[in-house]
Structure formats: structure tokens, C-alpha cells
Amino acid sequence: MALRLTEIFFSLQGEASRAGLPTVFVRLTGCPLRCTWCDTTYSFTGGQPSSVEAVLAEVARYPARQVCVTGGEPLAQKECLALLTALCDAGYDVSLETSGALDIAGVDPRVSRIMDLKAPDSGECARNRWENLDCLTPRDEIKIVVASRADYEWAREQIRARQLDRLCPVLLSPAQGLVEPRALAEWILEDGLNVRFQLQLHKILWSNMQGK
């Protein structure tokens, strides 16, 4: 089976606990979701066929031990699981960015899963696969993008009712251009949520430049 690959590039990780670390990004093509605020729509279609071996050879060209497999939705490709395992076997510190809509149970346990929960304004809240919460470990992370005050209140309710912060770190991010970062920061402080506020470092440095 072949992977469908949008791009491989070397940059700084912009999100989650690895923010700021030099990282090789492997962006796979395709996504079954259509979030209203998506910033990587170019990865939905196209791409080039590639083998796991070819991806590993390209990744090895860069001076980084961190590798992030992203999309799109990488788990929409069955060969993604083999790629993740191969990267771990090669000695990389591997993370996976996934929408939370597909089953994460088959992901190699050495991989750190950065899993979204889709808030209502994403348009894809109904796609959240809540069973995935049972698979999470402290090395994983939950990310919620907040596009409105209503999204924030939804996130706050999920965190409290489902005790998400006891499963793994929880990250709240403002949707670019929809929520002022300062407003989200103040809401978090007012409610004393045990979460990590995050901005997308790569956008601060390079705006929405593809390949960064």
C-alpha cells in the first residue's frame, strides 16, 4: 500500500508541549472533516504517492529527532499506522496530530497523540469519537480550538464533566481571527481551568506560509 503525501518539511513545532523544537513534519493528504477554521485545506486533495521507506529517507535528510505526522487527517490513510511504527523503530520521537474523529487505538504506543476535540463552531462537533478518551495516556494531549465564547463554555464543560485534565494535558487555542488570544487567556484564568493556553508559534513567526 502507498501513502498519499502532501509535503515533508523542516520547521519549529508550533503547538503543544513540543512547541519550539526543531521538527520534521510529514503531512499526509486527505481529511474526512471540513472544520470551518481549517488552515490546511490544501492538504485535502492531490498529493503524491510515496512508500514508508521513501518517507523515512526524506525525513533522515534533516537534523532533527522530532517528527510530527499530520494532515489533513493522517489516520484516514491505513498505511499511516505502519509509518508511525517505522518512524519509532528508526529512533525518532514521534507525535501524531489527529482530529479525534477516527479510532486512535491502533496507533503505536510509543507515539504521542495530539488529539483534537471539535467544539461546536468547528461545524464538526458531532464527529468527536468519545471512545478515544479511553485510549489516552499521560503522554498524549487533547487540543480544543476555540472560535467563540460559546466554544469556550463548551470546552469548559467537557473538561469538567469528563475530567479531561486527569487523562492528559489539555490545550486551548484561539481560532485565528475569530477569538482574541487575550480574551481566551482571561477566560481560562477567571475559571481556573487546569489547561495550557497556546498560540501557534509558527503563525507568529511565518504567518500562514506553507512549509513552515
PESUL-V386079 format. One record per helix or strand of 2 or more residues. SS is the DSSP state (H for helix, E for strand). FROM is the first residue (numbers start at 1). TO is the last residue. If there is no record, write none. Layout:
BEGIN
[[SS;FROM;TO] [SS;FROM;TO]]
END
This chain:
BEGIN
[[E;3;12] [E;22;28] [H;41;43] [E;48;50] [H;52;59] [E;66;70] [H;74;76] [H;80;89] [E;93;98] [E;112;116] [H;120;122] [H;125;127] [H;130;135] [E;141;146] [H;149;161] [H;164;166] [E;169;174] [H;181;191] [E;196;198] [H;201;206]]
END
